[in-house]
Amino acid sequence: MNEKKTRSKKMYIRPMETPQAPPQTIETDEKKPGSKKLLIVITVTLFIILIVLFGLFFLLGGRNLLQTFHLRFSPVTVKKGDVKTQLLFPGTIDFLQRSVLEFQQVPTTGTKITYIGVKIGDIIKRGALIASLDSEAVLKQQQKNLATFLKQRANYDQTIANAGGIPQNDTTNRQILGTQSDLNSSVYDVELQDQILKFSTIFSPIDGIVTRADAQVPGINISSNDEVKFEVINPLTFFFSVDVDESEVVNLHKGDIGYVLLNAFPGDPAKAIVSVITFAPHADSNGNMVYTVKLLFDNKNNSNYQYKLGMTGNVVFYTWAQNVLTLSKTYIHEDDVGTFVRVGSDKKKTYIQTGISDGTNTEIVRGLFENEVIYY
């Protein structure tokens, strides 16, 4: 009996001592480090996404939104101060006395250039003979015209003599009018041929340098369709030319002083004065309508020909407004009516007139008083 009880007891104890839970506990402990790593990865990823979204927020205007929010609660006051601004325009060197010359009339049958008196680079005086066409045919035609004139003059005189000096009837009147008409026609032929003879020769109208000569040697045959040109430039008449659009030309006036800095002489700014602002615009290379402004150099000469046609550079105009009412540009708005600001805590819409601006502060010409509070 005792043995049986003992065996029963052992059978009872054995299952109690058999460890089943530890393996399960070990498996659970092995999974915990992986879960922590996953949580860290998710947290870092979310943090990176937030940074990217925050950056995009600023790039897409978030900064402006925050600034606008801040401005709505940050009024400013109108104060007195100085405003300085500048206008800059690109331009080129050009010349007031610049003549492009060509033969005014070439016979339809063609002719040839018999004389060329200049070449590119020559320095010539006003009235210098540049080139001439073959005038032999022109002179012969002129002689023919003169002979015709003498003949018509004789016929006219004879008609008058036959009429006894005074017309007696309609027939005589018609005869006199016919001969008079023939005589006038012959006179016109002589005068016209004389003009052709003059047009067959080119003289320089100015002192200067020859900068273009399409014909280099005499003997070249040309027709009425050919363009043979010569150009003379007076180097002493140089100026700086800029094209200005309508929004900026209103800020320039005759007599304004600017400073020209040519690319060829970067260390030598030159004072220049506005001499001409064209009244009519012209189209630039992009098709925009612009106005030409010409500036004459002050205390500069071109006797050594250092300033050449087409040299490029920029001209700067400085504008100052001293001890004037100023306001931050940010607080100034525009609508279909005009320029306005919001005055006082009730943000009353008030239209104003502005002057120059330096990009940060703007001159207030009319509409506000000093120390007025302006809201965004």
C-alpha positions in Angstrom: 0.0 0.0 0.0 2.8 2.3 0.8 4.5 1.5 -2.4 1.4 2.3 -4.3 1.0 5.6 -2.5 4.6 6.4 -3.2 4.3 5.8 -6.9 1.2 7.9 -7.1 2.9 10.7 -5.5 5.8 10.5 -8.0 3.5 10.5 -10.9 1.8 13.5 -9.4 5.0 15.4 -8.9 6.6 14.7 -12.3 4.2 16.8 -14.4 4.5 19.7 -11.9 8.3 19.7 -12.3 8.3 19.5 -16.0 9.2 23.1 -17.2 7.1 24.2 -20.1 6.8 27.9 -19.6 10.6 28.9 -19.9 10.8 28.3 -23.6 7.7 30.4 -24.2 9.3 33.2 -22.1 12.5 33.1 -24.0 10.7 33.4 -27.4 8.8 36.5 -26.0 12.1 38.1 -24.9 13.7 37.6 -28.4 10.8 39.5 -30.1 11.1 42.6 -27.9 14.4 44.0 -29.4 12.9 43.8 -32.9 9.8 45.7 -31.9 12.0 48.5 -30.5 14.0 48.8 -33.7 10.8 49.0 -35.7 9.4 51.7 -33.5 12.7 53.7 -33.8 12.6 53.4 -37.6 9.0 54.5 -37.7 9.7 57.5 -35.5 12.8 58.6 -37.5 10.8 58.2 -40.8 7.9 60.4 -39.4 10.5 63.0 -38.2 12.1 63.2 -41.6 8.7 63.5 -43.3 7.8 66.3 -41.0 11.0 68.1 -41.8 10.4 67.7 -45.5 6.9 69.0 -45.2 8.0 71.9 -43.1 10.6 72.8 -45.7 8.1 72.6 -48.5 5.8 74.8 -46.5 8.4 77.5 -46.5 9.4 77.0 -50.1 5.8 77.2 -51.3 5.0 80.4 -49.5 4.7 79.4 -45.9 7.3 82.0 -44.9 5.3 84.7 -46.7 2.1 83.5 -44.9 3.8 83.7 -41.6 5.2 87.2 -42.5 1.8 88.3 -43.6 0.3 87.0 -40.3 2.9 88.9 -38.4 2.4 92.1 -40.4 -1.3 92.1 -39.7 -0.6 92.6 -36.1 2.5 94.9 -36.5 1.5 98.5 -37.5 4.2 101.0 -38.4 4.3 104.8 -38.3 4.9 107.3 -41.1 8.4 108.9 -40.5 10.6 111.4 -42.1 13.8 110.2 -43.7 15.9 110.0 -46.9 15.3 107.8 -49.9 17.9 107.1 -52.4 17.4 105.1 -55.6 19.1 104.5 -58.9 18.1 103.8 -62.5 20.4 101.7 -64.7 20.1 101.3 -68.4 22.3 99.5 -71.0 23.4 101.4 -74.1 25.9 102.0 -76.8 28.2 104.7 -78.2 26.8 106.5 -81.3 27.6 109.7 -83.2 25.5 112.7 -84.0 27.3 113.4 -87.3 27.0 110.1 -89.2 26.3 110.1 -92.9 25.5 107.1 -95.1 26.1 108.2 -98.7 25.1 106.6 -102.0 24.5 107.5 -105.6 21.1 109.2 -105.9 20.3 108.0 -109.4 21.9 105.3 -111.5 20.8 104.8 -115.1 18.5 101.9 -115.6 20.8 100.6 -118.3 23.6 100.6 -115.7 27.0 102.3 -115.6 30.3 102.0 -113.9 32.2 103.7 -111.1 35.0 105.7 -112.6 36.5 107.2 -109.5 36.9 106.3 -105.8 38.8 108.7 -103.7 38.6 107.1 -100.2 39.1 103.9 -98.4 38.0 102.6 -95.0 39.9 104.4 -92.2 40.7 107.6 -94.2 40.2 110.9 -92.3 38.6 113.3 -94.7 37.3 116.9 -94.7 33.8 118.2 -95.5 33.4 118.5 -99.3 35.9 115.8 -100.1 35.2 113.9 -103.3 34.4 110.3 -102.4 33.3 108.6 -105.7 31.8 109.3 -109.1 30.0 107.5 -111.9 30.9 107.4 -115.5 29.5 110.8 -116.8 30.3 110.5 -120.5 26.8 109.2 -121.4 25.2 111.8 -119.1 27.2 114.6 -120.7 26.2 113.5 -124.2 22.6 113.3 -123.2 22.9 116.8 -121.8 24.4 118.1 -125.0 21.5 116.6 -126.9 19.0 118.2 -124.6 20.7 121.6 -125.0 20.5 121.2 -128.8 16.8 120.4 -128.5 16.3 123.4 -126.3 17.9 125.7 -128.8 15.8 124.3 -131.6 12.6 124.8 -129.6 13.6 128.3 -128.7 14.1 129.2 -132.3 10.7 127.7 -133.2 9.0 129.7 -130.5 10.7 132.9 -131.5 9.7 132.3 -135.1 6.1 131.6 -134.1 5.9 134.9 -132.2 7.5 136.8 -135.1 5.0 135.3 -137.6 2.2 136.5 -135.3 3.6 140.0 -135.3 4.3 139.9 -131.6 0.7 139.8 -130.7 -1.7 136.9 -131.2 -4.5 137.7 -133.7 -6.7 134.7 -133.6 -7.2 131.2 -132.1 -5.1 129.5 -134.6 -2.1 131.7 -133.8 -2.7 131.3 -130.1 -2.6 127.5 -130.5 0.6 127.7 -132.4 2.2 129.9 -129.8 1.1 127.6 -127.0 2.4 124.5 -128.8 5.8 126.0 -129.3 5.9 127.4 -125.8 5.1 123.9 -124.4 7.9 122.3 -126.5 10.3 124.9 -125.3 9.3 124.3 -121.6 9.7 120.6 -122.1 13.2 121.0 -123.5 14.1 123.2 -120.5 13.0 120.5 -118.1 15.0 117.9 -119.9 18.2 120.1 -119.5 17.5 120.7 -115.8 16.7 117.0 -115.1 19.9 115.9 -116.8 21.8 118.5 -114.8 20.5 116.8 -111.6 21.5 113.4 -112.9 25.0 114.7 -113.5 25.2 116.1 -109.9 23.8 112.8 -108.5 26.5 110.8 -110.2 29.1 112.3 -107.8 29.3 111.8 -104.0 30.9 114.5 -101.7 31.3 114.2 -98.0 29.0 116.5 -96.1 31.0 116.4 -92.8 34.5 116.0 -91.5 35.2 112.5 -90.3 36.5 109.0 -90.7 35.4 106.7 -93.6 33.9 103.6 -91.9 32.2 102.0 -94.9 33.1 101.7 -98.6 31.2 99.1 -100.5 33.3 99.8 -103.6 37.1 99.6 -103.1 38.4 100.1 -106.7 37.1 102.0 -109.7 35.8 100.3 -112.8 33.0 98.3 -111.1 29.8 98.1 -113.1 26.6 98.8 -111.2 22.9 98.9 -112.0 20.0 100.8 -110.5 19.3 97.7 -108.2 22.8 97.7 -106.7 23.5 99.3 -103.3 26.9 100.9 -103.2 27.2 102.9 -100.0 29.9 104.9 -98.2 29.7 106.0 -94.6 31.5 108.9 -92.8 31.5 109.5 -89.0 32.7 112.5 -87.2 34.4 111.0 -84.1 34.1 114.3 -82.1 30.3 114.1 -82.0 30.1 110.9 -79.9 27.3 110.3 -77.4 25.7 107.5 -75.3 22.4 106.1 -76.5 20.0 104.1 -74.4 16.5 102.8 -75.1 14.0 103.2 -72.2 10.4 101.9 -71.9 7.5 104.1 -71.1 7.3 103.1 -67.4 10.8 104.5 -66.8 11.2 107.3 -69.4 8.8 109.4 -67.3 11.6 109.5 -64.6 14.1 111.1 -66.9 14.3 114.7 -68.0 16.5 116.8 -70.2 19.5 118.0 -68.2 19.6 115.0 -65.9 23.1 113.8 -65.0 24.1 110.2 -65.3 27.3 108.2 -65.1 28.4 106.1 -68.0 30.6 103.0 -67.4 31.7 101.5 -70.7 32.8 97.8 -70.8 35.9 98.9 -72.6 36.9 101.2 -69.8 35.6 99.6 -66.6 37.6 101.8 -64.3 36.7 105.1 -65.9 33.1 106.3 -65.2 32.2 109.3 -67.2 29.7 112.0 -66.4 27.0 112.5 -69.0 24.0 114.8 -69.4 20.7 114.0 -71.0 20.4 116.1 -74.2 17.5 114.4 -76.1 14.5 112.3 -75.1 12.7 111.3 -78.3 9.0 112.1 -78.3 8.0 109.2 -80.6 8.8 105.5 -79.7 10.3 102.8 -81.9 10.3 99.0 -81.7 13.4 97.4 -80.2 14.8 94.0 -81.3 12.2 92.3 -79.1 9.3 94.2 -80.6 8.8 96.4 -77.4 8.1 100.1 -77.9 10.9 102.2 -76.4 12.1 105.8 -76.4 15.7 106.8 -77.3 17.6 108.9 -74.7 20.8 110.6 -75.8 23.5 111.6 -73.3 26.4 113.9 -74.1 29.7 113.3 -72.3 30.9 116.1 -70.0 34.6 117.0 -70.1 35.4 114.1 -72.5 36.7 114.4 -76.0 37.4 111.8 -78.7 40.4 113.4 -80.4 42.3 110.1 -80.0 39.3 108.1 -81.3 39.2 105.9 -78.3 35.4 105.9 -78.2 34.2 103.8 -81.1 30.9 103.1 -82.7 28.9 100.4 -81.0 30.9 100.2 -77.7 28.6 99.0 -75.0 28.1 99.9 -71.3 25.6 101.2 -68.8 24.4 104.5 -67.5 23.3 105.0 -63.9 21.1 107.8 -62.7 21.0 108.5 -58.9 17.9 110.1 -57.3 17.7 111.5 -53.8 14.7 112.6 -51.7 15.9 114.1 -48.4 13.8 114.7 -45.2 10.6 113.4 -46.8 7.8 111.3 -45.4 8.6 107.6 -45.9 6.8 104.3 -45.4 7.8 100.7 -45.7 7.0 99.4 -49.2 5.3 96.4 -47.7 2.4 98.4 -46.3 1.6 100.0 -49.6 -1.1 98.4 -51.8 -2.7 99.0 -55.1 -6.1 98.5 -56.7 -8.0 99.6 -59.8 -8.4 103.1 -58.4 -4.8 103.7 -57.3 -2.3 103.3 -54.5 -3.6 103.1 -50.9 -2.7 102.3 -47.3 -4.8 101.3 -44.3 -4.7 104.0 -41.6 -5.4 103.6 -37.9 -6.8 100.7 -35.9 -10.0 100.8 -38.0 -7.7 100.3 -41.0 -9.3 103.1 -43.1 -8.5 102.7 -46.8 -6.6 105.9 -47.7 -5.3 106.7 -51.2 -1.9 108.2 -51.5 0.6 109.5 -54.0 4.1 108.0 -53.8 7.5 109.2 -55.1 10.7 107.3 -55.5 11.5 104.0 -53.7 14.7 102.3 -52.8 13.1 98.9 -52.7 12.5 99.0 -49.0 11.1 102.5 -48.2 8.9 104.6 -50.4 8.6 108.4 -50.5 5.1 109.6 -49.6 4.2 112.7 -51.6 0.6 113.2 -50.6 -2.1 111.6 -48.5 -0.4 111.0 -45.2 1.0 112.9 -42.2 4.0 112.2 -40.0 3.4 109.7 -37.2 0.2 108.3 -38.6 -0.2 104.6 -37.8 -0.4 102.3 -40.8 -1.6 98.7 -40.7 -1.0 96.0 -43.2 
